[in-house]
Amino acid sequence: MSAVSGWLTGVRIQRSQEILVLVSTLPSTMPLADVARNLWQRCGGPLGEIPQLIKLLADLKFVRLDKDSVVRTPVGDKVSKALKSGRRELFALTLIRAGYFHDQARVLIECGSVQPDGNLHCSLRMSRSGAPQLIGLLSIWEEVQTFPEVVVPASLLQELNTVWALLPPPVVLPKWAAERKEVGNRAEMYSVQFERTRLGMSAIFWVAKDSDELGWDVEDRSVTPPRCIEVKGRRDDEVVFFLSDNEWQKATELGSLYEIQFWGGIDLACDPASEYARLRATGYPLVINNISTQVGVGWEAIAVRWRISPKS
């Protein structure tokens, strides 16, 4: 299934909800191919999309794929019960927390403005052009206003702005590359969360999502000129990271405006929200300002992709 939020239209989300409810009515020994056809006959839509929707439910931990059968999990039972009672918020919230709308959540937050009461206000035109599927999903909540402007209440805005909502689902790459990319994504998102907690949502921009050629990942626009933050992450606790030639050049050019934030001990098996709290409690991120002036003093650089580590 495509992880792009634009694929998750209202119709597909509704069909996936119907599938979740219907799964318990199927024989547990029914082959997956027969499951797909049976569900298709009962909830409609393109037959080829049914396996994709089942995969979505499995990724959300609502169902478990046992050999050729589909079994609903205890979490899926809870969500299914809510759906049968007409309450769709739990299903929608799980989608948001899983990061499927990470790109549209970022657009909505960065294009809107947070009012003194904590509610997010965004023009209808910008929200519909940048976050159409997300706006449709948010309309499930009665307290969300979608006309004449979009207003997201503070409690729901906090869900959109959390680590888990803004972290994209794992990318499809070779295993080694996917792990490295996911570690980098987590580290960047943790820095965005860290900075927005300190300075507010409207000041912090995750610029690496728009271009990976700038030489930094996050911008703090609460100051002029902006503070440029390059983020590094590792799975172990060793404080070692690499700078590309472009990153080193930008660090030299920008001086005190260039900052490195290092997150170590990232465990991809951990829930991102829990891991963020754990890493913050252990003192991360390690912040290094004006790295180009510190090489040879507190840090050493080896000219192999600019390997940076504390000087012994």
Contacts in CASP RR format, 6 or more apart in sequence:
PFRMAT RR
TARGET T0000
AUTHOR 0000-0000-0000
METHOD contacts of the structure
MODEL  1
MSAVSGWLTGVRIQRSQEILVLVSTLPSTMPLADVARNLWQRCGGPLGEI
PQLIKLLADLKFVRLDKDSVVRTPVGDKVSKALKSGRRELFALTLIRAGY
FHDQARVLIECGSVQPDGNLHCSLRMSRSGAPQLIGLLSIWEEVQTFPEV
VVPASLLQELNTVWALLPPPVVLPKWAAERKEVGNRAEMYSVQFERTRLG
MSAIFWVAKDSDELGWDVEDRSVTPPRCIEVKGRRDDEVVFFLSDNEWQK
ATELGSLYEIQFWGGIDLACDPASEYARLRATGYPLVINNISTQVGVGWE
AIAVRWRISPKS
1 7 0 8 1.000
1 52 0 8 1.000
1 53 0 8 1.000
1 55 0 8 1.000
1 56 0 8 1.000
1 59 0 8 1.000
2 52 0 8 1.000
3 100 0 8 1.000
3 168 0 8 1.000
3 169 0 8 1.000
3 171 0 8 1.000
3 172 0 8 1.000
4 103 0 8 1.000
5 100 0 8 1.000
5 101 0 8 1.000
5 102 0 8 1.000
5 103 0 8 1.000
5 104 0 8 1.000
5 133 0 8 1.000
5 134 0 8 1.000
6 104 0 8 1.000
6 132 0 8 1.000
6 133 0 8 1.000
8 95 0 8 1.000
8 100 0 8 1.000
8 101 0 8 1.000
8 133 0 8 1.000
8 137 0 8 1.000
9 133 0 8 1.000
10 133 0 8 1.000
10 136 0 8 1.000
10 137 0 8 1.000
12 49 0 8 1.000
12 53 0 8 1.000
13 91 0 8 1.000
13 92 0 8 1.000
13 95 0 8 1.000
13 137 0 8 1.000
15 43 0 8 1.000
15 44 0 8 1.000
15 45 0 8 1.000
15 49 0 8 1.000
15 53 0 8 1.000
16 53 0 8 1.000
16 56 0 8 1.000
16 57 0 8 1.000
17 83 0 8 1.000
17 88 0 8 1.000
17 91 0 8 1.000
18 42 0 8 1.000
18 43 0 8 1.000
19 39 0 8 1.000
19 43 0 8 1.000
19 50 0 8 1.000
19 53 0 8 1.000
19 54 0 8 1.000
19 57 0 8 1.000
20 57 0 8 1.000
20 62 0 8 1.000
20 63 0 8 1.000
20 72 0 8 1.000
20 76 0 8 1.000
20 79 0 8 1.000
20 80 0 8 1.000
20 83 0 8 1.000
20 91 0 8 1.000
21 80 0 8 1.000
21 83 0 8 1.000
21 84 0 8 1.000
22 39 0 8 1.000
22 42 0 8 1.000
22 43 0 8 1.000
23 39 0 8 1.000
23 57 0 8 1.000
23 63 0 8 1.000
23 70 0 8 1.000
23 71 0 8 1.000
23 72 0 8 1.000
23 80 0 8 1.000
24 72 0 8 1.000
24 77 0 8 1.000
24 80 0 8 1.000
26 35 0 8 1.000
26 38 0 8 1.000
26 39 0 8 1.000
26 70 0 8 1.000
28 69 0 8 1.000
28 71 0 8 1.000
29 69 0 8 1.000
30 38 0 8 1.000
30 68 0 8 1.000
30 69 0 8 1.000
31 68 0 8 1.000
31 69 0 8 1.000
32 51 0 8 1.000
32 54 0 8 1.000
32 65 0 8 1.000
32 68 0 8 1.000
32 69 0 8 1.000
32 70 0 8 1.000
33 68 0 8 1.000
35 54 0 8 1.000
35 69 0 8 1.000
35 70 0 8 1.000
36 47 0 8 1.000
36 48 0 8 1.000
36 50 0 8 1.000
36 51 0 8 1.000
36 54 0 8 1.000
37 47 0 8 1.000
37 50 0 8 1.000
39 50 0 8 1.000
39 54 0 8 1.000
40 47 0 8 1.000
40 48 0 8 1.000
40 50 0 8 1.000
54 63 0 8 1.000
54 65 0 8 1.000
54 70 0 8 1.000
57 63 0 8 1.000
58 64 0 8 1.000
58 65 0 8 1.000
59 98 0 8 1.000
59 169 0 8 1.000
60 94 0 8 1.000
60 95 0 8 1.000
60 98 0 8 1.000
61 73 0 8 1.000
61 75 0 8 1.000
61 76 0 8 1.000
62 72 0 8 1.000
62 73 0 8 1.000
62 75 0 8 1.000
62 76 0 8 1.000
62 79 0 8 1.000
62 80 0 8 1.000
62 94 0 8 1.000
63 70 0 8 1.000
63 71 0 8 1.000
63 72 0 8 1.000
63 73 0 8 1.000
63 76 0 8 1.000
64 70 0 8 1.000
64 71 0 8 1.000
64 72 0 8 1.000
64 73 0 8 1.000
65 71 0 8 1.000
72 80 0 8 1.000
78 90 0 8 1.000
79 90 0 8 1.000
79 91 0 8 1.000
79 94 0 8 1.000
82 88 0 8 1.000
82 89 0 8 1.000
82 90 0 8 1.000
82 91 0 8 1.000
83 91 0 8 1.000
88 140 0 8 1.000
89 140 0 8 1.000
89 141 0 8 1.000
92 137 0 8 1.000
92 138 0 8 1.000
92 140 0 8 1.000
93 159 0 8 1.000
95 101 0 8 1.000
95 137 0 8 1.000
96 105 0 8 1.000
96 137 0 8 1.000
96 159 0 8 1.000
96 160 0 8 1.000
96 165 0 8 1.000
97 159 0 8 1.000
97 162 0 8 1.000
97 164 0 8 1.000
97 165 0 8 1.000
98 164 0 8 1.000
98 169 0 8 1.000
99 105 0 8 1.000
99 164 0 8 1.000
99 165 0 8 1.000
99 166 0 8 1.000
99 167 0 8 1.000
99 168 0 8 1.000
99 169 0 8 1.000
100 169 0 8 1.000
101 131 0 8 1.000
101 133 0 8 1.000
101 134 0 8 1.000
101 137 0 8 1.000
101 165 0 8 1.000
102 165 0 8 1.000
102 166 0 8 1.000
102 167 0 8 1.000
102 168 0 8 1.000
102 169 0 8 1.000
103 168 0 8 1.000
103 209 0 8 1.000
104 130 0 8 1.000
104 131 0 8 1.000
104 132 0 8 1.000
104 133 0 8 1.000
104 134 0 8 1.000
105 131 0 8 1.000
105 134 0 8 1.000
105 160 0 8 1.000
105 161 0 8 1.000
105 165 0 8 1.000
105 166 0 8 1.000
106 166 0 8 1.000
106 206 0 8 1.000
106 209 0 8 1.000
107 130 0 8 1.000
107 131 0 8 1.000
108 120 0 8 1.000
108 122 0 8 1.000
108 127 0 8 1.000
108 130 0 8 1.000
108 131 0 8 1.000
108 134 0 8 1.000
108 135 0 8 1.000
108 150 0 8 1.000
108 152 0 8 1.000
108 160 0 8 1.000
109 120 0 8 1.000
109 157 0 8 1.000
109 160 0 8 1.000
109 161 0 8 1.000
109 201 0 8 1.000
110 202 0 8 1.000
110 205 0 8 1.000
111 122 0 8 1.000
111 123 0 8 1.000
111 126 0 8 1.000
111 127 0 8 1.000
111 130 0 8 1.000
112 120 0 8 1.000
112 121 0 8 1.000
112 122 0 8 1.000
112 123 0 8 1.000
112 126 0 8 1.000
112 127 0 8 1.000
112 202 0 8 1.000
113 120 0 8 1.000
113 121 0 8 1.000
113 122 0 8 1.000
113 202 0 8 1.000
114 120 0 8 1.000
114 121 0 8 1.000
114 157 0 8 1.000
114 200 0 8 1.000
114 201 0 8 1.000
114 202 0 8 1.000
115 121 0 8 1.000
117 154 0 8 1.000
118 154 0 8 1.000
118 157 0 8 1.000
119 151 0 8 1.000
119 152 0 8 1.000
119 153 0 8 1.000
119 154 0 8 1.000
119 157 0 8 1.000
120 150 0 8 1.000
120 151 0 8 1.000
120 152 0 8 1.000
120 154 0 8 1.000
120 157 0 8 1.000
120 160 0 8 1.000
121 149 0 8 1.000
121 150 0 8 1.000
121 151 0 8 1.000
122 149 0 8 1.000
122 150 0 8 1.000
122 152 0 8 1.000
123 149 0 8 1.000
123 150 0 8 1.000
124 146 0 8 1.000
124 147 0 8 1.000
124 148 0 8 1.000
124 149 0 8 1.000
124 150 0 8 1.000
127 135 0 8 1.000
127 150 0 8 1.000
128 135 0 8 1.000
135 146 0 8 1.000
135 150 0 8 1.000
136 146 0 8 1.000
138 144 0 8 1.000
138 146 0 8 1.000
138 150 0 8 1.000
138 152 0 8 1.000
138 156 0 8 1.000
139 146 0 8 1.000
141 153 0 8 1.000
141 156 0 8 1.000
143 153 0 8 1.000
143 156 0 8 1.000
144 150 0 8 1.000
144 151 0 8 1.000
144 152 0 8 1.000
144 153 0 8 1.000
144 156 0 8 1.000
145 151 0 8 1.000
152 160 0 8 1.000
159 165 0 8 1.000
160 166 0 8 1.000
161 193 0 8 1.000
161 196 0 8 1.000
161 201 0 8 1.000
162 193 0 8 1.000
162 273 0 8 1.000
163 189 0 8 1.000
163 190 0 8 1.000
163 193 0 8 1.000
163 272 0 8 1.000
163 273 0 8 1.000
163 276 0 8 1.000
164 271 0 8 1.000
164 272 0 8 1.000
164 273 0 8 1.000
166 189 0 8 1.000
166 192 0 8 1.000
166 193 0 8 1.000
166 206 0 8 1.000
167 185 0 8 1.000
167 186 0 8 1.000
167 189 0 8 1.000
167 272 0 8 1.000
168 185 0 8 1.000
170 178 0 8 1.000
170 182 0 8 1.000
171 178 0 8 1.000
171 181 0 8 1.000
171 182 0 8 1.000
171 185 0 8 1.000
172 178 0 8 1.000
173 181 0 8 1.000
179 235 0 8 1.000
179 268 0 8 1.000
182 268 0 8 1.000
183 233 0 8 1.000
183 234 0 8 1.000
183 235 0 8 1.000
183 266 0 8 1.000
183 268 0 8 1.000
184 231 0 8 1.000
184 232 0 8 1.000
184 233 0 8 1.000
186 233 0 8 1.000
186 263 0 8 1.000
186 266 0 8 1.000
186 268 0 8 1.000
186 272 0 8 1.000
186 275 0 8 1.000
187 231 0 8 1.000
187 232 0 8 1.000
187 233 0 8 1.000
187 261 0 8 1.000
187 262 0 8 1.000
187 263 0 8 1.000
187 264 0 8 1.000
187 266 0 8 1.000
188 206 0 8 1.000
188 208 0 8 1.000
188 217 0 8 1.000
188 218 0 8 1.000
188 231 0 8 1.000
189 206 0 8 1.000
189 272 0 8 1.000
190 231 0 8 1.000
190 263 0 8 1.000
190 276 0 8 1.000
190 279 0 8 1.000
190 284 0 8 1.000
190 285 0 8 1.000
191 217 0 8 1.000
191 218 0 8 1.000
191 229 0 8 1.000
191 231 0 8 1.000
191 261 0 8 1.000
191 263 0 8 1.000
191 285 0 8 1.000
192 204 0 8 1.000
192 206 0 8 1.000
192 218 0 8 1.000
193 276 0 8 1.000
194 261 0 8 1.000
194 280 0 8 1.000
194 285 0 8 1.000
195 203 0 8 1.000
195 204 0 8 1.000
195 218 0 8 1.000
195 220 0 8 1.000
195 229 0 8 1.000
196 203 0 8 1.000
196 204 0 8 1.000
199 220 0 8 1.000
199 222 0 8 1.000
200 222 0 8 1.000
203 220 0 8 1.000
203 221 0 8 1.000
203 222 0 8 1.000
204 218 0 8 1.000
204 219 0 8 1.000
204 220 0 8 1.000
204 221 0 8 1.000
204 222 0 8 1.000
205 218 0 8 1.000
205 219 0 8 1.000
205 221 0 8 1.000
206 217 0 8 1.000
206 218 0 8 1.000
207 214 0 8 1.000
207 216 0 8 1.000
207 217 0 8 1.000
207 218 0 8 1.000
207 219 0 8 1.000
208 214 0 8 1.000
208 216 0 8 1.000
208 217 0 8 1.000
208 218 0 8 1.000
208 231 0 8 1.000
213 246 0 8 1.000
214 228 0 8 1.000
214 250 0 8 1.000
215 228 0 8 1.000
215 230 0 8 1.000
215 244 0 8 1.000
215 246 0 8 1.000
215 247 0 8 1.000
215 250 0 8 1.000
216 228 0 8 1.000
216 229 0 8 1.000
216 230 0 8 1.000
216 247 0 8 1.000
216 250 0 8 1.000
216 258 0 8 1.000
217 229 0 8 1.000
217 230 0 8 1.000
217 231 0 8 1.000
218 228 0 8 1.000
218 229 0 8 1.000
218 231 0 8 1.000
218 261 0 8 1.000
219 226 0 8 1.000
219 227 0 8 1.000
219 228 0 8 1.000
219 229 0 8 1.000
220 226 0 8 1.000
220 227 0 8 1.000
220 229 0 8 1.000
225 257 0 8 1.000
226 257 0 8 1.000
227 257 0 8 1.000
227 259 0 8 1.000
228 250 0 8 1.000
228 254 0 8 1.000
228 257 0 8 1.000
228 258 0 8 1.000
228 259 0 8 1.000
229 259 0 8 1.000
229 260 0 8 1.000
229 261 0 8 1.000
230 243 0 8 1.000
230 247 0 8 1.000
230 250 0 8 1.000
230 251 0 8 1.000
230 258 0 8 1.000
230 259 0 8 1.000
230 260 0 8 1.000
230 261 0 8 1.000
231 260 0 8 1.000
231 261 0 8 1.000
231 262 0 8 1.000
231 263 0 8 1.000
231 285 0 8 1.000
232 241 0 8 1.000
232 242 0 8 1.000
232 260 0 8 1.000
232 261 0 8 1.000
232 262 0 8 1.000
232 263 0 8 1.000
233 241 0 8 1.000
233 262 0 8 1.000
233 263 0 8 1.000
233 264 0 8 1.000
233 266 0 8 1.000
234 240 0 8 1.000
234 241 0 8 1.000
234 262 0 8 1.000
234 263 0 8 1.000
234 264 0 8 1.000
234 265 0 8 1.000
234 266 0 8 1.000
235 264 0 8 1.000
235 265 0 8 1.000
235 266 0 8 1.000
235 267 0 8 1.000
235 268 0 8 1.000
236 264 0 8 1.000
236 265 0 8 1.000
237 264 0 8 1.000
237 265 0 8 1.000
238 309 0 8 1.000
239 262 0 8 1.000
239 264 0 8 1.000
239 286 0 8 1.000
239 309 0 8 1.000
239 310 0 8 1.000
240 307 0 8 1.000
240 308 0 8 1.000
240 309 0 8 1.000
241 260 0 8 1.000
241 262 0 8 1.000
241 307 0 8 1.000
241 308 0 8 1.000
242 305 0 8 1.000
242 306 0 8 1.000
242 307 0 8 1.000
242 308 0 8 1.000
243 251 0 8 1.000
243 291 0 8 1.000
243 301 0 8 1.000
243 305 0 8 1.000
243 306 0 8 1.000
243 308 0 8 1.000
244 305 0 8 1.000
244 306 0 8 1.000
245 306 0 8 1.000
247 306 0 8 1.000
248 292 0 8 1.000
248 306 0 8 1.000
250 258 0 8 1.000
251 258 0 8 1.000
251 260 0 8 1.000
251 290 0 8 1.000
251 291 0 8 1.000
251 292 0 8 1.000
252 292 0 8 1.000
255 290 0 8 1.000
255 292 0 8 1.000
255 293 0 8 1.000
256 289 0 8 1.000
256 290 0 8 1.000
258 289 0 8 1.000
258 290 0 8 1.000
258 291 0 8 1.000
258 292 0 8 1.000
259 287 0 8 1.000
259 288 0 8 1.000
259 289 0 8 1.000
259 290 0 8 1.000
260 287 0 8 1.000
260 288 0 8 1.000
260 289 0 8 1.000
260 291 0 8 1.000
260 308 0 8 1.000
261 285 0 8 1.000
261 286 0 8 1.000
261 287 0 8 1.000
261 288 0 8 1.000
262 284 0 8 1.000
262 285 0 8 1.000
262 286 0 8 1.000
262 287 0 8 1.000
262 288 0 8 1.000
263 279 0 8 1.000
263 284 0 8 1.000
263 285 0 8 1.000
263 286 0 8 1.000
264 279 0 8 1.000
264 284 0 8 1.000
264 286 0 8 1.000
265 279 0 8 1.000
266 275 0 8 1.000
266 279 0 8 1.000
267 275 0 8 1.000
270 278 0 8 1.000
279 285 0 8 1.000
288 294 0 8 1.000
288 299 0 8 1.000
291 299 0 8 1.000
291 308 0 8 1.000
295 301 0 8 1.000
295 308 0 8 1.000
296 311 0 8 1.000
297 311 0 8 1.000
298 310 0 8 1.000
298 311 0 8 1.000
299 308 0 8 1.000
299 309 0 8 1.000
299 310 0 8 1.000
299 311 0 8 1.000
300 308 0 8 1.000
300 309 0 8 1.000
300 310 0 8 1.000
300 311 0 8 1.000
300 312 0 8 1.000
301 307 0 8 1.000
301 308 0 8 1.000
END
